Amino acid sequence: MLFNSVHFFIFAPIVFLVYFQLPLRWQRIWLFICSIYFYAVFKVPFVALLLFSIFWTYACMVGIQRQKDRGKSATPFLTLAIIGNLSLLFVFKYLDFFIRALNSFAGYEVCDPAYMEPVGFIVPMGISFFTLQAISAAWDQYREVIEKPKSGYRFGLYLGFFPQLVAGPIIRARDLIDQFETRHTFNLEDFRLGMQRLTMGVFKKTFIADQLGPYVDQVYASPMDYSSGSLWIAIILHSIQIYCDFSGYSDIAIGTARILGFRVPENFDRPFFSTSMTEFWRRWHISFSSWLRDYLYIPLGGSRVGVARAYINVFMVMAVSGLWHGADWNFLLWGGIHGVFMIGERYLFSFASIKSAFDRIPDPIRILYTFTVFTIAVLFFRARPVPELGESVSVGNYIFANLFTFRDGISPIFPASIVGLAAVLFLIEAIQVYKPGWLENHPSVQSPLLQISVIGAVLGIAFILYSVTVSQQFIYFQF
């Protein structure tokens, strides 16, 4: 079910109204049923994969607990939990990429007898998110950070909790499971803050990201026809689009959970105000970045190993980040570019004189540097095959090369109002960064009448749009 749909606008109030009338046990059952329904709306067969991850992981967690109670090694059950979830991810997301890579490396053409046909599986919604969440739960239990959930359906509720099921945040078990042990009653402050957050997410997604999408898509579909200036505009608009799309989803997820009484960790912290790429990855997709740090970077040795090995670890983590986003070479290249810049910053900043000089550079220049690196890297992330140019990486290389040729071409025409709305968003974020607490405490901004008017206007217009147009899927649903 899409957050940006009439279906959700009907579904969510029903969930809220029923939920607050139930005793604790039935609140959990109701949420689990609603979460399964929410996921089944996309494609009913996908539910089987979610249920497999739930029951497989929970069975492994039971095994881990029993082994620990007997004083024996629980490693085999942790290994099974990891292998089971990664196998699910590999088969449905990476198998075709692996087959294509083997054909390419072996030089097989379609007409060759040894050529392997891709299977053609559809990537299930949210599979990259709930499998990582399942792995982290089993790992945390193994490390005794959490205890085994009290029941399988409690664990299923954690893994399938509908606000964040499809595109995160990737919530740690320690941050959510215990919240299911308390009966939640309607709280006006939670409702107010949840509606504010939900509305901001709808604003980002519907009023900015979805409006920028058509102009970005037309340039990426035929980059040969556009001028260098138009290519620059397209990649800049795409950076804004993907941020508003993904952070918009996170805002709706956090807001929906807050209305229900749950606290979901932040996933974005105004990343376009970062002053380095290292800082950027502490602010962008925080739940995924921290997952990579705790379950990949640190187990690889982190920074405790030699300098060269630590750099390799950083690059490997960013390469995995790229492949996690998509099964294609352009995603690997995107991750590699980020890895190179993060390694470069770590090396240069190890010299106190360079770090001191960098810190003295005005914030706007350092922010521009970070945004430019992200924007150029993400053009490869967005690139898709174009018949005249070839595969995704070739398209990305073509766009990158022609950013600097000052060539002529056509220019996309887009309403200035979209840029104006984006400017309003980033003005709000700038105030939050440089005047913390000002918006939260300013009397006029906190006026109940103003808040109700803004929330009503945004959600009312959005509801009308969802009623008369086809809702645009969130970008991260494909990952």
N, C-alpha and C positions, 0 to 999 in steps of 0.2 A: 504494500500500500504506500502510495506516495504521500509525503507530508503536504505537498502542494496540490491537494485535490479536494473536491467536494466530499469524496468518500471519507477522508480523514477528518474533515470539518464536522461530519456527522458522527463518525466513530469515536473521536476523542471525548466529546461531551457525554456520550453514553457510558464510556469507560469510567469517567470521573464520577458521574452521578451514582452509578451502581456501586462503585468501589467504596465510597465513603459510607455506604449504608450497611456494609458487611462486617461481620466479626473477623478477627485476624486470620483464622484458617481459611475462610472463604475469600478473603481479600487476596491471599496468595493464589488460590485456585482460579479465581476470576482473572487475575493478571496473567497467569500462565495460559489460560484459554484465549484471552485477548491477544497475547503475544503470538501464539500459534496461528490464530486467524489473520493477524496483521501480516505475517510472513507468507501464509498460504495464498493471500490475494495476489502476490506476484506470480507464483506458479506452485500449484499444490504438490507436485513431485519434489520440489526443493525441501519441503518439510521433512521428508525422510532423511535428508542429509543432515539437517539440523538435529533431528532426534538421534541419529547415529552418533554425532559428536557429543551430544549430551550423555547418552547412556554409556558409550565407550569410555569417555573420560571419567564419568562417575564410577564406573566399575573399576577402572584403574586406580582411582583415589581410594576406593574401598580396599583394594589390594595393597596400596601403599600403607594405609593405616594398620592393616593386619600384620604386615611385615614389621612395622615399627613396634607394634605391641609385643611381638615375639622376639624383638631384639635382633632381627635379621635385616639384611640389605633390601631396601625398597626400590633400588635402582631399576630392576627389570620392569616393574610396573610403571615407573616414570617413563622409561624408554618406550613402553607400549603406548602410553598416552600420547607421547610426542609423535611416534611413528604413525599411529592411527590418524591423527589430525593432519599431519603433513601429507600422508598418503591421499587423504580426501582432497586436500588442496592441490596436490600434484596432478591427480587424475583429471579433475574437472577444470583446472585452470592452466596447467603447464604441460600436459601430455602432448597436445598438438604442437606447442612450441618446441618441445623436445624432439618430436618426430620431424618437424621441418628443419631443425638444426642438424639432425643426423643426415637427412637427405642432402642438405647443403654441403656439409663437410665431406660426405662421401661422393659428391658430384653427381648424384642421381637425378635424372630428369623424370617427368611424369611417365614417359614411354618406357623407361627402364624396368625390367622384370623385378629388380630388387627395391624399387621405389615403394615407400610406405605411405599409404593414404592417411591423412589426418582423420581423427575420429569425429571431430566436429561437435564436441560437447558444448552446450551453452554454459557460460560461467554463472553459477548460482549467485543470487543476490547475497551480499554480505559474507560470503564464505571466507574471505581473507580476514575478516574481523572476528567472527565467532571462533574460528580455529585458533587464532593467536590468543584469544581470551581463554579458551579451554586449556591450551598449553600452559599459560601463565598460572592458572588455578592449580593444576597438578604440580607444577614446579614449586609454587609457593607452599603447598602442603608438604611436599618432599623436604623443603628447607625449614619446615615448621613455622612458617610465617602465618599460616592459617590452619585451622582444623578442618577435617573433612566435613562437608555440609551434612546436615542432619537427615536429609532425604534426597532421593534422586530428583524429585520434582522441584525441590528448593534449588538444587543446582541448575536444573533446567530453566527455572525462572531467572536465575542470574545470567545464564548464557543467552537466553532468548528474550530478555527484557525488551519490550518492543520499542521504546523511545530510541535506544541506541543500537538495536540489533543489526541494522543493515549497513550503516556507515559510521559507527562509533559514536562517541569516544570508546576506545578499548579500555574497559574498566577492569581494574584488578579486583579479585574476589574480596580482598580485605576492605575494599572501599564500598562494596555494595551488599554482599550476602547478609551481613548482620542487620542491614536496614529492613530486611524482610521479616525479621523477628519481632518487629514492633508494629502494632496496629496504628495506621495513620488516619487521623481525623481531618476534616476540612479546616484549613488554616488560611485566614484571609491574607496574611502577609505572604505566605507561600504562593497563594493564587495571584496576588498582585505582581510579585517578582517573576513568577513563572510566565504570566501573560506578557510582561514587558519583554522577557527574553525570547519567548516564542514569536512575538510580533517583530522583534529585530531580525530574527532568522527569516521570517516570511519577507520582510522588506529587502534583505540582502539577496535572497534567492529570486523572488518574483519581480521586484522592481529594478534590480540591477543585473544580476547574473543572467537571467533569462532574456533580458532585453539586449544584452551585449552579444549573446550567443550567435544570432543570425549573421551579424557583421563579422565576427571572428570566423565563423564557419565558411563564409563565402570566400574569404581570402585564403584560408588553408586548403580549400577545395581546388583552387586554381591560382597558386601563387605566381605563376608565370605572367599573369595578366596585370599584376599590380606594381606600382612604383615602389621604390625603396622606402619612401615616407609612409606609404600605405602599409607596408610590411611592418615597419616600426609601430605604427598605430595598432595594428592587429595583435602583435605580440604583447604590447602593453595592456591593451584591453583584455586579452586572454588572461594575463596575470590577475587583473582585477576580477574577471569573471570567475576564475577557479577559486580565488579566495572567498568571494561572496557566496559562491555555490556551496563550498565545503564548510566554511565557518557558519553559513546560514543553516545547514543541516544540523551542525553541532548545537547551535543556539536553540533550534526547535526541540532537539532531543533533551537538552538541559532544562529548557523551560517546561516541557511536558512532564518530565520527571519531577520537577520542583512543584508543580501543581499537585501531583500525587503525594508529595511529601518526601521525595527522595533527593539526595544530594549527589549529583553526578560531577566528577572532576572537570575542570576546564580543559578545552582542547586547543584553543587559540588565545594568544595574548598579544594582539595587535602586531603581528609579525612584520608588517611593512614599515614599522618604525625601528627595526633592528639596525644596528650600526656595524654588523659584521655577519658573515655567513654562519659562524659558530653560534652567535646569539640568535640568528634567524631560526636555527633548528631547535633552539630551546623555546621558541615561541610558536612555531608552526607544527600543527598536528602533534601536540604535546604528548598525548597518550601513546602514540606510535613511537615517537622519538625515545620516550622513556622506556618503552617495551624493548626496543632495540638495544638501548644502553644496558638494561638489567638482565636480559635473557640472551644476548648475543655478544655485545662488546665486552662486558665484564667477564663472562665465561671464557672468552678468547684470550683473556689476560689484561684487557683494558689498557691502562697506562702504567700498570705495575711491571710490565716487561720492558725490554730495551726500547730506545727511541725509535729505531727503524721498525721494529715489530709493532709498536703502538701506531705508527703511521699506516702500516699494512692493515691493522685492525680497523682503523677509521675508514679506510678505503673499502674494505670488505663489507663493513656494516652499511655504508652508503650504496654499494653495489646491490646488496640484498634489498635495501630500501627501494631501489629502482625496480628490481624484478618483482618485488611484492606488489608494486602498483600495476604491473602489466606484463604479460608474457610476450615481450617483443624486444628487439635490440635497442630501440629508441629509449625505452624505459631504463635499460641498463646504462646507456650512455648518459641519460639525465642524472642517474644516481652517481655515475663516475665523475661527472663535472662537479657536482656538489662535494664529492670526496676529495677531489684535487684542491678545490679552494679551501676546504676545511683543513687539509694537511698543510697547505701553503700558509694559512693564517697561524696555525699552531707553530710551525717552524719559525716564521718571522716574529711572532709575538714572544717567542722564547728569548729574544734579545730585548733587554729592558729598554734600550735606547729607541728601538723601532716601535715597541709597544707604547712608550711614552709619547713619541712623535705622532703615532696614529691616534692616540686618545686626545691629542690637542687639535686634531682636524675638526672643524665645525660639524655638528651633528647632521645638518642637511646634506653635506657632501658624503659622509659615511653612509647615510641612509640611501642616497642615490646610488652609491657603489653597490650596496647590498641588493637593492631593488633591480638594478641593471643585471647583475649576475643571475639572480633568480629568473628574471624575465627572459634572458637569452637561453638559460638552461631549460626553462619550461617550454620553449618553442619545440624542442625535441620531444618532450613529453606529449605535446598536443599533436605533433605531426602524424598524419595517416597516409597510407599509400595513395599516390596520384598516378593514373595510367601513363601520363607523359613523362613522369619523373622517376617512377619506380617505388620502392618500398619506403617505409616510414623514415628510416635513417637518411636515405637519399633526399627525401623531401625536406627534412630538417636541415641537412647540409646546404641544400639549395637556398632555402630561406635565409639561413645565417650568412651565406656568402653574398647574397644580394641586399642585405641590410646596408652594405657599405659601398655600393656601386653608384649611388645617386642616379639610378636609371628612372626613366619616365614610365608611366603606366596609368591605369585607371585608379580611382580612389573610391573607397566605399563611402556611402552617404549614411550617416547615422544621426538620430536626433540629439541635439545638444543637451536635451533634458536628462538623458541618461548620464552624461558626464556630470551634470549638475547634481544628480542624486548621489553619484559616487563621491563627489566633492563633499557633500553634506556628511556622508558616512565617515570619511577620513578626517573631517573637521572634528566630529564627535570623538573619534579615536585619538586625535592629537590632543584634545582637551583632557581625555582620560589619562594620556601618557604624561603630559607636562603640567597638568593641574589636577592631580589625583584627588578624588572626592568632591570636586567642584560641582559636577553634574548631579551627583548623588545627594548633595546637601543644599543645592540652590532652591530656594522656595518656589520660584516660578516653574522650574522644571519638575518639581515634585508635586505640583498642584494636581489633586485628584481629577479635577475637571479636564485639565490638559491631557493627562495620561489616558483617561477614558476616551477622549476625543481622538487622540492619535491612534490608540489601539483599535478603536471602532472603525476609523477611516481606513487604516492599512488592511485590516482583516476583511472589512466589507468590500473594498475594491478587489482584494485578492480573491474572495469568494466569487465575485462576479466574473473575474477573469477565468477562474477554474471552471466555471459553469459554461462558458461560451468558447473556450479554446482547449486545445490538447495540452495537458500539463507536461512540462519538460522534466525528464528524469534528472535526478541529481548525478553530477559527473562521477562521483566516487562509487556509485552503485555498480559500475562496471569493473571495479577493482576488488 
